[in-house]
Amino acid sequence: MDYVSALLPPVVMAAFFIGLVVTIVKSQGGPNKSKEDAAVDAAIARAEAAQEQGRTPDPRGA
């Protein structure tokens, strides 16, 4: 019975890991993909705009 107690934790962890990967893969895409992509694009645009506003013009014109 020692082999059962030695193998049980890795088997359980492997099963949970496989379930996690399956859940992640299933949640990608689907009907909400365009909303998620739009939210990311908007966040990137806001970050770039804030970065541009924070810059001072280069006095050398470069």
N, C-alpha and C positions, 0 to 999 in steps of 0.2 A: 504493500500500500504506500510505501515511501515514494514510488515513482508517480503515483497519482497526485500526491501532495506537492511533488516537485514540478509537475507539468501543469497543474491547475492555474497558477498565477499567469504564466505566459500565454496560455490559451485564452484566459479571460481578457487579458490586455489586448491580445490580437483581435478578439471579437469586438471589443469596444472601439479599437482603432479602425477596423473595417467599417463599423457602423458610422463612425465619425466621417470617414472619407466618403461613404455613400451619401450621407446627409449633405455634405458640402457640395458634392457633384450635383445632386438633385436640386439644390437651391440656386445653382448658377443658371442664368438665362431665364427662360419662361416669360410669362406675361409682364412681369415687373422689370425686365431687363432694361427697357427704354427709360423708365422712370429712374432707375438706379444710375444709368449712364448719364442722364441729364443732370441728376443731382451732383455727380462727380464733376462733370464739365462746368457746372455753375460754381462749385467750390474752387476749382482751379482758376476760373476766370476772376473770382473775387480775390484770391490770393495774389494773382499776377497784377491786378489793378492796384491793390494795396501796396505791393512792392514798387510799382511804377510811381505812385504818389509819394512814396517815401524817399525816392532818389532826388538828388539835387543835380541840376544841369552841370555838365562838365565845362569848366571855363575855357578849356582848350578847344572845345567844339568837336571833340572826338566821340 
